[in-house]
């Protein structure tokens, strides 16, 4: 009898603990799936909430939650008013006049005005943030009156308006400028305010709707959370169980698994990143052969981009031979027919250039690169006589590439707006032109861009793009699909030329 | 005993200085281009140089180490270079998560291992063979595989527990229990397997001792002989293994934190180390050395308490 009682007690205990653990609704609700809450999963931890340290790509939504920008980029890339209601350039395109809102306050109660805008812009330009070069041409900000500023530039900057809709346009309360806490607690005028008691830095960032926000049409949720996942498989599991509403999946296996589980995968019409080779040493400084465009064209002919895309990436992408974005007027589908896969022709070009026996080249490897792709590169180049030796660049891959340590490398590279692309990759001083390659023909085209009107600029970018393809400065193979997973209950519109949607683009499903 | 404790703590302080010096030097020498990693691929060389100066990366190793040491002794561990979060706050937020896992796992391991190990040693026969077989199996199965399996089957397919995340105890007891159950289960299986074998072996040795036979022959109840005499004398090896398990779990919890997306100190340490986040790594090193010193000391005291022969003077 005593033993029976003991057994019953034990069963009761187990049942009680079981009920406690599982509860009526399964387990404690962590937010996902509710119409009032939006939980976004990410594998990227925000580096800082200080606008002067803001990054691009995956970092953008963290800032958008708490900060407003001077200009807002619509999902299709059009520019819309935000803190600036109107703007215009002077005839020389070196003075940008902006009219600012007069009804905006920061979360700490400080009012936004022209002087605050000036302080933010100068702080961004003078800081040590990763995108400080966005305002490199900004000479002076003149406060005309509390609602008007003029941005004086040392030369026309065709990318400026886009950058003011991005990191360079983020406005923070000046009262927080000198606080080290600005790195972890934002002080913006944005649609949400960080809930510091619910936020665990590096793990979960929780924001609540700001009641007195000046534009309620941008606030679609009461609560917005960013959950950080150290591993994409964990993010996939959280998507499957509905703990998060949406998240960026990049691993092809995870994408396929998510689709099998019924999670919607959205893919942008305009791709963000291309995969292929960057031929750094176009000057022939370390590998003389690469200074000959016939050799560079041979390298382009050596790769079967569509087949690599099919074999290694399940065909989840689009072949390309140009680095200008599909969103750009400079993008020309006809250019993608320039280099057909033709090892025989490649060998002829090599012989014509004086390299019938090929040459040796050292290229970097890193944990960022997958082995099958590296092996395909080695094999494809060996077919035309180029003998590749790989060297592990470790964590410093980017630094070493930009320091000119490697004449050529595999790379996954973004396609920003045209003028940013030119300045990042093509000018003699561009970070991604470590051998300072230049050509009078290309320089003339680039130099003509700032003073040109919009129509002429489009034409010039088109000619620059054609020059790059014809002279084989790069060897792109394909655009890789961005794959964004979204659960039932959430609608999202993707953002052009941004790998994750802006926070304004999410709405609860009807 | 008091002077022993003081001596051990003093040794711990010396250890702390030595290990922090080695850790700092190692991070310094293998750090690579931290400023570039911080600023990303689009930053110019001038920006990278400015950031390196801002972080003091252009200073010599010795200067930087003593700067850090001076601040640390004053209670300021600095801020993460990569997230701007104060190191002390990061440790305060994350240490409870890992300690919950480690202490929870240690408790589960202690209870289950003593029960299984003792039962196997006393009963022998089929029970002993089954326990040994399960121990070998539990030891052989990779912990990360068990964790993945639990996440997929119990969390994703069955929906009994959350697949990811951590709910603090202060927010919800039920939520807290639901988020730590699977991670603790995943960590416990391998640890139970090895500790059970230790307990079983120690118990078999003790049960063969003459004094146990003498106690039995004097008519003492079997349970009293087992619990008060045999188990107490066999506890030394078991506790030592548990202490090692505890310390090992501090690092071993990393894979569980990764699979279940738990904001623990293990993952923090791995991420900080791979990125070259020296302030954060040093904070983790200090906390870990202190924990290891204290746990070892507590185990020595516990062993002495249970077994007078092992007491130190």
Contacts between the chains, C-beta under 8 A, distances in Angstrom:
chain1	res1	chain2	res2	distance
A	17	B	177	7.9
A	20	B	173	7.7
A	20	B	174	5.2
A	20	B	177	6.6
A	21	B	160	7.8
A	21	B	161	7.2
A	21	B	174	6.6
A	21	B	177	5.3
A	21	B	178	5.1
A	21	B	181	6.3
A	22	B	160	5.8
A	22	B	161	7.7
A	22	B	178	7.3
A	23	B	174	5.9
A	23	B	178	7.8
A	26	B	159	5.6
A	26	B	160	7.5
A	27	B	160	7.7
A	27	B	161	6.0
A	27	B	162	5.2
A	27	B	174	7.6
A	27	B	175	7.0
A	27	B	178	4.2
A	27	B	179	7.9
A	28	B	162	7.4
A	28	B	167	5.4
A	28	B	172	5.3
A	28	B	174	6.1
A	28	B	175	3.2
A	28	B	178	6.0
A	28	B	179	7.7
A	30	B	162	6.6
A	30	B	165	5.4
A	30	B	167	7.2
A	45	B	82	7.6
A	45	B	83	6.0
A	45	B	271	7.9
A	46	B	83	7.1
A	47	B	38	7.1
A	47	B	82	5.8
A	47	B	83	6.2
A	47	B	84	7.4
A	48	B	83	7.0
A	48	B	84	4.7
A	49	B	84	7.5
A	50	B	84	7.1
A	53	B	84	7.8
A	55	B	40	6.2
A	56	B	42	7.7
A	128	B	39	7.7
A	128	B	47	6.2
A	128	B	50	4.8
A	128	B	51	4.6
A	128	B	54	5.5
A	129	B	39	7.6
A	129	B	47	7.9
A	130	B	38	7.4
A	130	B	39	4.1
A	130	B	40	4.5
A	130	B	42	6.6
A	130	B	43	4.9
A	130	B	47	7.3
A	131	B	42	7.0
A	131	B	43	7.9
A	132	B	43	7.8
A	132	B	47	5.9
A	133	B	42	7.4
A	133	B	43	7.3
A	133	B	44	5.7
A	133	B	47	6.9
A	180	B	79	6.5
A	180	B	84	7.3
A	180	B	86	8.0
A	182	B	84	8.0
A	183	B	79	6.8
A	183	B	83	7.3
A	183	B	84	2.4
A	183	B	85	7.2
A	184	B	83	7.2
A	184	B	84	5.4
A	184	B	85	5.2
A	184	B	86	7.8
A	200	B	93	5.3
A	200	B	94	8.0
A	200	B	263	5.2
A	201	B	83	6.3
A	201	B	85	4.4
A	201	B	89	7.0
A	201	B	90	6.4
A	201	B	93	6.7
A	202	B	83	5.9
A	202	B	85	6.6
A	202	B	90	6.7
A	202	B	94	7.8
A	202	B	263	6.5
A	202	B	268	6.9
A	203	B	93	7.7
A	203	B	94	7.9
A	203	B	166	7.6
A	203	B	261	7.8
A	203	B	263	3.3
A	204	B	165	7.7
A	204	B	263	7.3
A	227	B	164	7.7
A	227	B	165	6.9
A	227	B	261	7.2
A	228	B	261	7.4
A	229	B	164	6.8
A	229	B	261	4.9
A	230	B	257	7.2
A	230	B	258	4.8
A	230	B	261	6.4
A	230	B	267	5.4
A	230	B	271	7.3
A	231	B	258	4.8
A	231	B	259	6.6
A	231	B	261	7.4
A	233	B	148	7.6
A	233	B	259	7.2
A	234	B	151	7.7
A	234	B	163	7.5
A	234	B	164	5.1
A	234	B	258	6.8
A	234	B	259	5.9
A	234	B	260	6.8
A	234	B	261	4.4
A	235	B	164	7.9
A	235	B	261	7.7
A	237	B	151	5.6
A	237	B	152	7.3
A	237	B	155	6.7
A	237	B	156	5.4
A	237	B	163	3.9
A	237	B	164	5.9
A	238	B	163	5.8
A	238	B	164	4.4
A	238	B	165	7.3
A	238	B	261	6.9
A	240	B	156	5.0
A	240	B	163	7.1
A	241	B	155	6.4
A	241	B	156	5.8
A	241	B	159	6.7
A	241	B	162	6.8
A	241	B	163	4.7
A	241	B	164	7.8
A	243	B	162	6.3
A	243	B	163	6.6
A	243	B	164	6.1
A	243	B	165	6.4
A	394	B	32	6.8
A	395	B	32	5.2
A	395	B	37	6.7
A	395	B	274	7.1
A	395	B	275	7.8
A	395	B	276	7.3
A	396	B	32	4.3
A	396	B	33	4.9
A	396	B	36	7.0
A	396	B	37	7.7
A	398	B	36	6.1
A	398	B	37	7.8
A	398	B	40	7.7
A	398	B	41	4.6
A	399	B	32	7.3
A	399	B	33	3.9
A	399	B	36	4.1
A	399	B	37	7.8
A	399	B	48	7.7
A	402	B	36	7.6
A	402	B	41	7.4
A	402	B	45	7.4
A	424	B	42	5.9
A	431	B	41	7.6
A	431	B	42	6.3
A	431	B	43	6.9
A	431	B	44	5.4
A	431	B	45	7.4
A	432	B	41	7.8
